[in-house]
Amino acid sequence: MVLVEGPFGVPPLGSSAVALGPASDWEQEQEREQVARTQFIAYGVVAPITVAVGIVGNLLTIALLRQPQFRGVTFTYFLVLALSDLLSLCMVVSMIVNYQQEETRFFSTAVWYAHFALFMINVPMSVSVLVVVCITVDRFYSVCRPTHFAAIHTERCARLAIAGSVAFAVLVWLPMCFLMHPVECVEPSCSPPDNRTWWAVRFNSELFPEDWYRPYAWVRQVLLSFIPIILLVVLNALTLRGFLRLRTRRNEMARSSASGSLQLTVSPNAEGRHRKEQHIIPLLVAVMITFSATMLPSGIVDAMHTDDPEDEATYEVFRAVGNNLEILSHALNFYMYILCSRTVRVALKNICRRRRQVSLARASVSRVLIAVQQLAKSHGRGKTSSTEPTGTVGFADTEEGRRRENETPQAVAAETASERNLARTV
């Protein structure tokens, strides 16, 4: 994701002001107000809500995938996917905060936004995209190339694929560290809030000329947006076709076995693998649809970056939609797991049930301890009742005290021990 023009990404490559004459001053003012309103809604309202929902979802995903039943190569990919999404959303928070105030009093903050912020946002986002491609390839081999599946479906191959995805994303996004530089905020390009020294971030045209940036932007988006989208659509379509053929063949063999013409024996491992495939296929379909729908607009926006659009308001709306869709794509994974994976739903219910049982047990222990403390206090008042002045109601005057007096010491000791054992058991 490259959020262009301003702190959300690449500043304009040149001046976007067009001298249209005095007659168009009112139209320019109206257009600026519409752009400001669009940016506020997109990055001040929608984006923070999406980021908050995504952070909660990814944290729950990480907690779920660390359960014992989620062990294996595929879930290793999903865990890295959740971690990269979580990191990217946390970095987006930094840019949202900076968007509300473009200028900063601290030079170190301006250095962060100029050289590191975009890099730290886009690298984990690209790693997430590449990991989704790795999961798609893994599932494709599982269904369509089962003879070669065992060779690639290993922890070693998964670690190599993840490390390669990280290295490739870092290499592609490394030029963004040199794209901008911090400058002192002065008129007319910047309006400092007061007379103190303020800093802003501007495009470094001397180090990174515009003639270099446009080819780089196109190559980057082709590698990280368009090719992954094509791979996901093609491989998932082939995987679904292969899975449907495999299921049809299994149904035919089951019918033949039922009719007695063929004795069908299915190993427990193969049956378990078949059930796992049935759970993962809907998830991959959901990932394919949401990935394409959310990544394609952002890829087009990043590739068609312009500093002088014909209709700035329309361009800003399209850019805001593309950027928010890309943020949404990294926030939806947990909720797709919930909708498409019965295993995840059952694990989440078990976690909630265990937490509820622990809470009830703690509440029961607290109630028993309070009762024991009250009983001990009452017993203590009973011992000192003889020294109380006349007119004071002692422990012996109460119903509990009279009952205790009528009981033998052995019965009282047995009852106290029983209460303590009950508290310890709970």
Order of alpha helices (4+ residues) and beta strands (2+ residues): alpha-alpha-alpha-alpha-alpha-alpha-alpha-beta-beta-alpha-alpha-alpha-alpha-alpha-alpha-alpha-alpha
